[in-house]
Amino acid sequence: MGPLTSGTIITLHTVYLFDPNEGVAVGEQGLILRTTDGGAVWQSVGSSVKDNLRSVSFSGVNGICGGDSQTILYSTDSGASWQIRQTGFFGGGFPGSHMLSATIGFVAGQNSIFQPLVGNTTDGGVNWTFQSFYFDGNEGGCTDTLFFDQNTGVVSGILFDGRGAIARTTDGE
């Protein structure tokens, strides 16, 4: 595996590859990069946000992106363009995201009052519902998420004292 040149000095946090040629990378300062030639050339895609973007996930052409300030973006065209669903919250953010299908997706992170927070969409990222919780009574934040179906999933996290945590749901909450 050889190195690729991203064309930026801005830190990138996550990459999602659709296939060997097409992919999307997200990073600091709202940066979104997209390649259609296996990473030889990365083109900047407008996000219209300045928050650090931490996670990106797709199912087919539909995708979601999570970032600081509880930013959520969604795309319906393989990341060629993005719409803002929400941004600008004080604190918190979504370092984890997972598109289960073209319409069902999840973000995981932390809300403004230091609770782990999971959001889910059933319409490809346009509308969201959120569930805050505690890891066994402890404040902290989620770091990533993976769902197996609409109700069954896991989140990883970190507590404020530095311990790692994992939570599981079987009812989507």
PyMOL commands that place a pseudoatom at each C-alpha (Angstrom):
pseudoatom trace, name=CA, resn=MET, resi=1, chain=A, elem=C, hetatm=0, pos=[0.000, 0.000, 0.000]
pseudoatom trace, name=CA, resn=GLY, resi=2, chain=A, elem=C, hetatm=0, pos=[1.515, 3.298, -1.085]
pseudoatom trace, name=CA, resn=PRO, resi=3, chain=A, elem=C, hetatm=0, pos=[0.819, 6.752, 0.328]
pseudoatom trace, name=CA, resn=LEU, resi=4, chain=A, elem=C, hetatm=0, pos=[-1.705, 9.038, -1.357]
pseudoatom trace, name=CA, resn=THR, resi=5, chain=A, elem=C, hetatm=0, pos=[-1.600, 12.829, -1.396]
pseudoatom trace, name=CA, resn=SER, resi=6, chain=A, elem=C, hetatm=0, pos=[-4.744, 14.454, -0.025]
pseudoatom trace, name=CA, resn=GLY, resi=7, chain=A, elem=C, hetatm=0, pos=[-3.811, 17.966, -1.126]
pseudoatom trace, name=CA, resn=THR, resi=8, chain=A, elem=C, hetatm=0, pos=[-4.402, 19.410, 2.342]
pseudoatom trace, name=CA, resn=ILE, resi=9, chain=A, elem=C, hetatm=0, pos=[-2.477, 19.963, 5.551]
pseudoatom trace, name=CA, resn=ILE, resi=10, chain=A, elem=C, hetatm=0, pos=[-5.732, 19.898, 7.551]
pseudoatom trace, name=CA, resn=THR, resi=11, chain=A, elem=C, hetatm=0, pos=[-6.171, 16.815, 9.760]
pseudoatom trace, name=CA, resn=LEU, resi=12, chain=A, elem=C, hetatm=0, pos=[-8.506, 14.167, 8.366]
pseudoatom trace, name=CA, resn=HIS, resi=13, chain=A, elem=C, hetatm=0, pos=[-10.419, 11.973, 10.836]
pseudoatom trace, name=CA, resn=THR, resi=14, chain=A, elem=C, hetatm=0, pos=[-12.332, 9.364, 8.862]
pseudoatom trace, name=CA, resn=VAL, resi=15, chain=A, elem=C, hetatm=0, pos=[-12.539, 7.932, 5.371]
pseudoatom trace, name=CA, resn=TYR, resi=16, chain=A, elem=C, hetatm=0, pos=[-15.351, 5.924, 3.784]
pseudoatom trace, name=CA, resn=LEU, resi=17, chain=A, elem=C, hetatm=0, pos=[-14.690, 3.956, 0.599]
pseudoatom trace, name=CA, resn=PHE, resi=18, chain=A, elem=C, hetatm=0, pos=[-17.546, 2.881, -1.659]
pseudoatom trace, name=CA, resn=ASP, resi=19, chain=A, elem=C, hetatm=0, pos=[-15.280, 0.761, -3.843]
pseudoatom trace, name=CA, resn=PRO, resi=20, chain=A, elem=C, hetatm=0, pos=[-11.600, 0.833, -4.911]
pseudoatom trace, name=CA, resn=ASN, resi=21, chain=A, elem=C, hetatm=0, pos=[-12.149, 4.110, -6.812]
pseudoatom trace, name=CA, resn=GLU, resi=22, chain=A, elem=C, hetatm=0, pos=[-14.702, 6.218, -4.975]
pseudoatom trace, name=CA, resn=GLY, resi=23, chain=A, elem=C, hetatm=0, pos=[-14.498, 7.535, -1.417]
pseudoatom trace, name=CA, resn=VAL, resi=24, chain=A, elem=C, hetatm=0, pos=[-15.071, 10.410, 0.999]
pseudoatom trace, name=CA, resn=ALA, resi=25, chain=A, elem=C, hetatm=0, pos=[-12.803, 11.718, 3.778]
pseudoatom trace, name=CA, resn=VAL, resi=26, chain=A, elem=C, hetatm=0, pos=[-13.791, 14.198, 6.515]
pseudoatom trace, name=CA, resn=GLY, resi=27, chain=A, elem=C, hetatm=0, pos=[-11.739, 16.275, 8.916]
pseudoatom trace, name=CA, resn=GLU, resi=28, chain=A, elem=C, hetatm=0, pos=[-11.010, 19.480, 10.785]
pseudoatom trace, name=CA, resn=GLN, resi=29, chain=A, elem=C, hetatm=0, pos=[-12.640, 22.825, 9.960]
pseudoatom trace, name=CA, resn=GLY, resi=30, chain=A, elem=C, hetatm=0, pos=[-15.558, 21.236, 8.085]
pseudoatom trace, name=CA, resn=LEU, resi=31, chain=A, elem=C, hetatm=0, pos=[-13.299, 19.701, 5.462]
pseudoatom trace, name=CA, resn=ILE, resi=32, chain=A, elem=C, hetatm=0, pos=[-14.812, 17.075, 3.163]
pseudoatom trace, name=CA, resn=LEU, resi=33, chain=A, elem=C, hetatm=0, pos=[-12.737, 15.511, 0.396]
pseudoatom trace, name=CA, resn=ARG, resi=34, chain=A, elem=C, hetatm=0, pos=[-13.995, 13.178, -2.333]
pseudoatom trace, name=CA, resn=THR, resi=35, chain=A, elem=C, hetatm=0, pos=[-12.164, 10.944, -4.788]
pseudoatom trace, name=CA, resn=THR, resi=36, chain=A, elem=C, hetatm=0, pos=[-13.472, 9.108, -7.844]
pseudoatom trace, name=CA, resn=ASP, resi=37, chain=A, elem=C, hetatm=0, pos=[-10.114, 7.798, -9.095]
pseudoatom trace, name=CA, resn=GLY, resi=38, chain=A, elem=C, hetatm=0, pos=[-8.835, 5.614, -6.276]
pseudoatom trace, name=CA, resn=GLY, resi=39, chain=A, elem=C, hetatm=0, pos=[-7.354, 8.494, -4.310]
pseudoatom trace, name=CA, resn=ALA, resi=40, chain=A, elem=C, hetatm=0, pos=[-5.030, 9.884, -6.983]
pseudoatom trace, name=CA, resn=VAL, resi=41, chain=A, elem=C, hetatm=0, pos=[-6.940, 13.196, -6.777]
pseudoatom trace, name=CA, resn=TRP, resi=42, chain=A, elem=C, hetatm=0, pos=[-9.045, 14.419, -3.850]
pseudoatom trace, name=CA, resn=GLN, resi=43, chain=A, elem=C, hetatm=0, pos=[-11.463, 17.279, -4.470]
pseudoatom trace, name=CA, resn=SER, resi=44, chain=A, elem=C, hetatm=0, pos=[-12.891, 19.501, -1.751]
pseudoatom trace, name=CA, resn=VAL, resi=45, chain=A, elem=C, hetatm=0, pos=[-16.652, 19.365, -1.288]
pseudoatom trace, name=CA, resn=GLY, resi=46, chain=A, elem=C, hetatm=0, pos=[-18.448, 22.219, 0.453]
pseudoatom trace, name=CA, resn=SER, resi=47, chain=A, elem=C, hetatm=0, pos=[-19.846, 21.386, 3.882]
pseudoatom trace, name=CA, resn=SER, resi=48, chain=A, elem=C, hetatm=0, pos=[-20.955, 24.927, 4.882]
pseudoatom trace, name=CA, resn=VAL, resi=49, chain=A, elem=C, hetatm=0, pos=[-19.778, 24.257, 8.458]
pseudoatom trace, name=CA, resn=LYS, resi=50, chain=A, elem=C, hetatm=0, pos=[-16.565, 25.097, 10.319]
pseudoatom trace, name=CA, resn=ASP, resi=51, chain=A, elem=C, hetatm=0, pos=[-16.879, 22.371, 12.981]
pseudoatom trace, name=CA, resn=ASN, resi=52, chain=A, elem=C, hetatm=0, pos=[-14.462, 19.463, 12.976]
pseudoatom trace, name=CA, resn=LEU, resi=53, chain=A, elem=C, hetatm=0, pos=[-16.086, 16.524, 11.198]
pseudoatom trace, name=CA, resn=ARG, resi=54, chain=A, elem=C, hetatm=0, pos=[-15.390, 13.221, 12.946]
pseudoatom trace, name=CA, resn=SER, resi=55, chain=A, elem=C, hetatm=0, pos=[-17.345, 10.433, 11.236]
pseudoatom trace, name=CA, resn=VAL, resi=56, chain=A, elem=C, hetatm=0, pos=[-18.883, 9.508, 7.904]
pseudoatom trace, name=CA, resn=SER, resi=57, chain=A, elem=C, hetatm=0, pos=[-20.898, 6.498, 6.767]
pseudoatom trace, name=CA, resn=PHE, resi=58, chain=A, elem=C, hetatm=0, pos=[-22.926, 5.535, 3.699]
pseudoatom trace, name=CA, resn=SER, resi=59, chain=A, elem=C, hetatm=0, pos=[-25.416, 2.957, 2.516]
pseudoatom trace, name=CA, resn=GLY, resi=60, chain=A, elem=C, hetatm=0, pos=[-25.515, 3.175, -1.236]
pseudoatom trace, name=CA, resn=VAL, resi=61, chain=A, elem=C, hetatm=0, pos=[-25.598, 6.836, -2.274]
pseudoatom trace, name=CA, resn=ASN, resi=62, chain=A, elem=C, hetatm=0, pos=[-27.097, 8.025, 1.033]
pseudoatom trace, name=CA, resn=GLY, resi=63, chain=A, elem=C, hetatm=0, pos=[-24.717, 9.081, 3.778]
pseudoatom trace, name=CA, resn=ILE, resi=64, chain=A, elem=C, hetatm=0, pos=[-24.372, 10.891, 7.080]
pseudoatom trace, name=CA, resn=CYS, resi=65, chain=A, elem=C, hetatm=0, pos=[-21.530, 12.790, 8.668]
pseudoatom trace, name=CA, resn=GLY, resi=66, chain=A, elem=C, hetatm=0, pos=[-21.126, 13.666, 12.354]
pseudoatom trace, name=CA, resn=GLY, resi=67, chain=A, elem=C, hetatm=0, pos=[-19.005, 16.380, 13.882]
pseudoatom trace, name=CA, resn=ASP, resi=68, chain=A, elem=C, hetatm=0, pos=[-18.316, 18.673, 16.807]
pseudoatom trace, name=CA, resn=SER, resi=69, chain=A, elem=C, hetatm=0, pos=[-21.073, 20.998, 18.103]
pseudoatom trace, name=CA, resn=GLN, resi=70, chain=A, elem=C, hetatm=0, pos=[-23.470, 18.081, 17.447]
pseudoatom trace, name=CA, resn=THR, resi=71, chain=A, elem=C, hetatm=0, pos=[-23.192, 18.707, 13.711]
pseudoatom trace, name=CA, resn=ILE, resi=72, chain=A, elem=C, hetatm=0, pos=[-25.006, 16.299, 11.411]
pseudoatom trace, name=CA, resn=LEU, resi=73, chain=A, elem=C, hetatm=0, pos=[-24.771, 16.495, 7.626]
pseudoatom trace, name=CA, resn=TYR, resi=74, chain=A, elem=C, hetatm=0, pos=[-26.459, 14.216, 5.100]
pseudoatom trace, name=CA, resn=SER, resi=75, chain=A, elem=C, hetatm=0, pos=[-25.846, 13.396, 1.439]
pseudoatom trace, name=CA, resn=THR, resi=76, chain=A, elem=C, hetatm=0, pos=[-28.031, 11.736, -1.193]
pseudoatom trace, name=CA, resn=ASP, resi=77, chain=A, elem=C, hetatm=0, pos=[-25.426, 11.638, -3.973]
pseudoatom trace, name=CA, resn=SER, resi=78, chain=A, elem=C, hetatm=0, pos=[-22.421, 9.657, -2.710]
pseudoatom trace, name=CA, resn=GLY, resi=79, chain=A, elem=C, hetatm=0, pos=[-20.966, 12.688, -0.951]
pseudoatom trace, name=CA, resn=ALA, resi=80, chain=A, elem=C, hetatm=0, pos=[-20.831, 14.994, -3.984]
pseudoatom trace, name=CA, resn=SER, resi=81, chain=A, elem=C, hetatm=0, pos=[-22.961, 17.470, -2.010]
pseudoatom trace, name=CA, resn=TRP, resi=82, chain=A, elem=C, hetatm=0, pos=[-24.058, 17.777, 1.623]
pseudoatom trace, name=CA, resn=GLN, resi=83, chain=A, elem=C, hetatm=0, pos=[-26.986, 19.331, 3.469]
pseudoatom trace, name=CA, resn=ILE, resi=84, chain=A, elem=C, hetatm=0, pos=[-26.833, 20.539, 7.068]
pseudoatom trace, name=CA, resn=ARG, resi=85, chain=A, elem=C, hetatm=0, pos=[-29.343, 18.889, 9.367]
pseudoatom trace, name=CA, resn=GLN, resi=86, chain=A, elem=C, hetatm=0, pos=[-28.066, 20.535, 12.546]
pseudoatom trace, name=CA, resn=THR, resi=87, chain=A, elem=C, hetatm=0, pos=[-25.004, 22.369, 13.839]
pseudoatom trace, name=CA, resn=GLY, resi=88, chain=A, elem=C, hetatm=0, pos=[-23.949, 25.028, 16.321]
pseudoatom trace, name=CA, resn=PHE, resi=89, chain=A, elem=C, hetatm=0, pos=[-24.796, 23.362, 19.626]
pseudoatom trace, name=CA, resn=PHE, resi=90, chain=A, elem=C, hetatm=0, pos=[-22.655, 24.192, 22.642]
pseudoatom trace, name=CA, resn=GLY, resi=91, chain=A, elem=C, hetatm=0, pos=[-20.383, 21.218, 23.266]
pseudoatom trace, name=CA, resn=GLY, resi=92, chain=A, elem=C, hetatm=0, pos=[-20.826, 17.620, 22.374]
pseudoatom trace, name=CA, resn=GLY, resi=93, chain=A, elem=C, hetatm=0, pos=[-20.491, 15.998, 19.003]
pseudoatom trace, name=CA, resn=PHE, resi=94, chain=A, elem=C, hetatm=0, pos=[-20.705, 12.784, 17.046]
pseudoatom trace, name=CA, resn=PRO, resi=95, chain=A, elem=C, hetatm=0, pos=[-17.446, 10.856, 16.519]
pseudoatom trace, name=CA, resn=GLY, resi=96, chain=A, elem=C, hetatm=0, pos=[-19.433, 7.774, 15.467]
pseudoatom trace, name=CA, resn=SER, resi=97, chain=A, elem=C, hetatm=0, pos=[-21.883, 7.243, 12.624]
pseudoatom trace, name=CA, resn=HIS, resi=98, chain=A, elem=C, hetatm=0, pos=[-23.364, 4.231, 10.881]
pseudoatom trace, name=CA, resn=MET, resi=99, chain=A, elem=C, hetatm=0, pos=[-25.768, 4.009, 7.945]
pseudoatom trace, name=CA, resn=LEU, resi=100, chain=A, elem=C, hetatm=0, pos=[-27.593, 0.698, 8.272]
pseudoatom trace, name=CA, resn=SER, resi=101, chain=A, elem=C, hetatm=0, pos=[-29.621, 1.126, 5.085]
pseudoatom trace, name=CA, resn=ALA, resi=102, chain=A, elem=C, hetatm=0, pos=[-30.457, 3.881, 2.608]
pseudoatom trace, name=CA, resn=THR, resi=103, chain=A, elem=C, hetatm=0, pos=[-32.893, 5.382, 5.132]
pseudoatom trace, name=CA, resn=ILE, resi=104, chain=A, elem=C, hetatm=0, pos=[-31.835, 4.152, 8.594]
pseudoatom trace, name=CA, resn=GLY, resi=105, chain=A, elem=C, hetatm=0, pos=[-28.767, 5.655, 10.233]
pseudoatom trace, name=CA, resn=PHE, resi=106, chain=A, elem=C, hetatm=0, pos=[-27.247, 6.340, 13.640]
pseudoatom trace, name=CA, resn=VAL, resi=107, chain=A, elem=C, hetatm=0, pos=[-24.835, 8.834, 15.177]
pseudoatom trace, name=CA, resn=ALA, resi=108, chain=A, elem=C, hetatm=0, pos=[-23.148, 8.414, 18.554]
pseudoatom trace, name=CA, resn=GLY, resi=109, chain=A, elem=C, hetatm=0, pos=[-21.386, 10.935, 20.736]
pseudoatom trace, name=CA, resn=GLN, resi=110, chain=A, elem=C, hetatm=0, pos=[-22.108, 13.307, 23.576]
pseudoatom trace, name=CA, resn=ASN, resi=111, chain=A, elem=C, hetatm=0, pos=[-24.638, 16.035, 24.313]
pseudoatom trace, name=CA, resn=SER, resi=112, chain=A, elem=C, hetatm=0, pos=[-23.986, 19.460, 25.857]
pseudoatom trace, name=CA, resn=ILE, resi=113, chain=A, elem=C, hetatm=0, pos=[-24.351, 18.191, 29.443]
pseudoatom trace, name=CA, resn=PHE, resi=114, chain=A, elem=C, hetatm=0, pos=[-21.819, 15.354, 29.152]
pseudoatom trace, name=CA, resn=GLN, resi=115, chain=A, elem=C, hetatm=0, pos=[-24.225, 12.481, 28.608]
pseudoatom trace, name=CA, resn=PRO, resi=116, chain=A, elem=C, hetatm=0, pos=[-23.629, 9.790, 26.016]
pseudoatom trace, name=CA, resn=LEU, resi=117, chain=A, elem=C, hetatm=0, pos=[-26.004, 10.497, 23.127]
pseudoatom trace, name=CA, resn=VAL, resi=118, chain=A, elem=C, hetatm=0, pos=[-27.280, 8.356, 20.245]
pseudoatom trace, name=CA, resn=GLY, resi=119, chain=A, elem=C, hetatm=0, pos=[-29.355, 9.715, 17.389]
pseudoatom trace, name=CA, resn=ASN, resi=120, chain=A, elem=C, hetatm=0, pos=[-31.272, 7.801, 14.753]
pseudoatom trace, name=CA, resn=THR, resi=121, chain=A, elem=C, hetatm=0, pos=[-32.863, 8.677, 11.435]
pseudoatom trace, name=CA, resn=THR, resi=122, chain=A, elem=C, hetatm=0, pos=[-35.358, 6.720, 9.379]
pseudoatom trace, name=CA, resn=ASP, resi=123, chain=A, elem=C, hetatm=0, pos=[-35.389, 9.059, 6.371]
pseudoatom trace, name=CA, resn=GLY, resi=124, chain=A, elem=C, hetatm=0, pos=[-31.743, 9.184, 5.287]
pseudoatom trace, name=CA, resn=GLY, resi=125, chain=A, elem=C, hetatm=0, pos=[-30.619, 11.896, 7.682]
pseudoatom trace, name=CA, resn=VAL, resi=126, chain=A, elem=C, hetatm=0, pos=[-33.291, 14.552, 7.221]
pseudoatom trace, name=CA, resn=ASN, resi=127, chain=A, elem=C, hetatm=0, pos=[-34.986, 14.055, 10.621]
pseudoatom trace, name=CA, resn=TRP, resi=128, chain=A, elem=C, hetatm=0, pos=[-33.473, 12.710, 13.842]
pseudoatom trace, name=CA, resn=THR, resi=129, chain=A, elem=C, hetatm=0, pos=[-34.546, 11.488, 17.266]
pseudoatom trace, name=CA, resn=PHE, resi=130, chain=A, elem=C, hetatm=0, pos=[-32.074, 11.376, 20.137]
pseudoatom trace, name=CA, resn=GLN, resi=131, chain=A, elem=C, hetatm=0, pos=[-31.650, 9.264, 23.242]
pseudoatom trace, name=CA, resn=SER, resi=132, chain=A, elem=C, hetatm=0, pos=[-29.289, 10.282, 26.022]
pseudoatom trace, name=CA, resn=PHE, resi=133, chain=A, elem=C, hetatm=0, pos=[-28.213, 7.759, 28.656]
pseudoatom trace, name=CA, resn=TYR, resi=134, chain=A, elem=C, hetatm=0, pos=[-25.412, 6.977, 31.092]
pseudoatom trace, name=CA, resn=PHE, resi=135, chain=A, elem=C, hetatm=0, pos=[-22.838, 4.214, 30.982]
pseudoatom trace, name=CA, resn=ASP, resi=136, chain=A, elem=C, hetatm=0, pos=[-23.834, 2.394, 34.179]
pseudoatom trace, name=CA, resn=GLY, resi=137, chain=A, elem=C, hetatm=0, pos=[-24.618, 5.708, 35.881]
pseudoatom trace, name=CA, resn=ASN, resi=138, chain=A, elem=C, hetatm=0, pos=[-21.502, 7.508, 34.604]
pseudoatom trace, name=CA, resn=GLU, resi=139, chain=A, elem=C, hetatm=0, pos=[-21.120, 10.598, 32.444]
pseudoatom trace, name=CA, resn=GLY, resi=140, chain=A, elem=C, hetatm=0, pos=[-18.986, 10.343, 29.341]
pseudoatom trace, name=CA, resn=GLY, resi=141, chain=A, elem=C, hetatm=0, pos=[-19.387, 10.129, 25.621]
pseudoatom trace, name=CA, resn=CYS, resi=142, chain=A, elem=C, hetatm=0, pos=[-19.775, 7.617, 22.831]
pseudoatom trace, name=CA, resn=THR, resi=143, chain=A, elem=C, hetatm=0, pos=[-16.858, 7.148, 20.469]
pseudoatom trace, name=CA, resn=ASP, resi=144, chain=A, elem=C, hetatm=0, pos=[-18.415, 4.912, 17.796]
pseudoatom trace, name=CA, resn=THR, resi=145, chain=A, elem=C, hetatm=0, pos=[-21.481, 2.860, 16.957]
pseudoatom trace, name=CA, resn=LEU, resi=146, chain=A, elem=C, hetatm=0, pos=[-22.531, -0.185, 14.967]
pseudoatom trace, name=CA, resn=PHE, resi=147, chain=A, elem=C, hetatm=0, pos=[-26.092, -1.404, 14.487]
pseudoatom trace, name=CA, resn=PHE, resi=148, chain=A, elem=C, hetatm=0, pos=[-27.059, -4.848, 13.231]
pseudoatom trace, name=CA, resn=ASP, resi=149, chain=A, elem=C, hetatm=0, pos=[-30.699, -3.939, 12.592]
pseudoatom trace, name=CA, resn=GLN, resi=150, chain=A, elem=C, hetatm=0, pos=[-32.987, -1.047, 13.504]
pseudoatom trace, name=CA, resn=ASN, resi=151, chain=A, elem=C, hetatm=0, pos=[-33.193, -2.152, 17.161]
pseudoatom trace, name=CA, resn=THR, resi=152, chain=A, elem=C, hetatm=0, pos=[-29.944, -3.978, 17.947]
pseudoatom trace, name=CA, resn=GLY, resi=153, chain=A, elem=C, hetatm=0, pos=[-26.671, -2.124, 18.218]
pseudoatom trace, name=CA, resn=VAL, resi=154, chain=A, elem=C, hetatm=0, pos=[-23.648, -1.270, 20.323]
pseudoatom trace, name=CA, resn=VAL, resi=155, chain=A, elem=C, hetatm=0, pos=[-21.779, 1.911, 21.170]
pseudoatom trace, name=CA, resn=SER, resi=156, chain=A, elem=C, hetatm=0, pos=[-18.271, 2.272, 22.484]
pseudoatom trace, name=CA, resn=GLY, resi=157, chain=A, elem=C, hetatm=0, pos=[-17.404, 5.118, 24.779]
pseudoatom trace, name=CA, resn=ILE, resi=158, chain=A, elem=C, hetatm=0, pos=[-15.171, 6.692, 27.345]
pseudoatom trace, name=CA, resn=LEU, resi=159, chain=A, elem=C, hetatm=0, pos=[-16.054, 7.810, 30.855]
pseudoatom trace, name=CA, resn=PHE, resi=160, chain=A, elem=C, hetatm=0, pos=[-14.747, 11.049, 32.334]
pseudoatom trace, name=CA, resn=ASP, resi=161, chain=A, elem=C, hetatm=0, pos=[-12.373, 9.133, 34.590]
pseudoatom trace, name=CA, resn=GLY, resi=162, chain=A, elem=C, hetatm=0, pos=[-10.739, 7.614, 31.504]
pseudoatom trace, name=CA, resn=ARG, resi=163, chain=A, elem=C, hetatm=0, pos=[-12.274, 4.133, 31.642]
pseudoatom trace, name=CA, resn=GLY, resi=164, chain=A, elem=C, hetatm=0, pos=[-13.656, 2.639, 28.461]
pseudoatom trace, name=CA, resn=ALA, resi=165, chain=A, elem=C, hetatm=0, pos=[-17.292, 1.659, 28.177]
pseudoatom trace, name=CA, resn=ILE, resi=166, chain=A, elem=C, hetatm=0, pos=[-19.619, -0.333, 25.937]
pseudoatom trace, name=CA, resn=ALA, resi=167, chain=A, elem=C, hetatm=0, pos=[-23.411, -0.218, 25.843]
pseudoatom trace, name=CA, resn=ARG, resi=168, chain=A, elem=C, hetatm=0, pos=[-25.826, -2.413, 23.905]
pseudoatom trace, name=CA, resn=THR, resi=169, chain=A, elem=C, hetatm=0, pos=[-29.428, -1.898, 22.913]
pseudoatom trace, name=CA, resn=THR, resi=170, chain=A, elem=C, hetatm=0, pos=[-31.987, -4.416, 21.708]
pseudoatom trace, name=CA, resn=ASP, resi=171, chain=A, elem=C, hetatm=0, pos=[-34.890, -1.962, 21.427]
pseudoatom trace, name=CA, resn=GLY, resi=172, chain=A, elem=C, hetatm=0, pos=[-33.218, 0.912, 19.574]
pseudoatom trace, name=CA, resn=GLU, resi=173, chain=A, elem=C, hetatm=0, pos=[-33.020, 3.056, 22.729]
for i in range(1, 173): cmd.bond("trace and resi %d" % i, "trace and resi %d" % (i + 1))
show_as sticks, trace
zoom trace
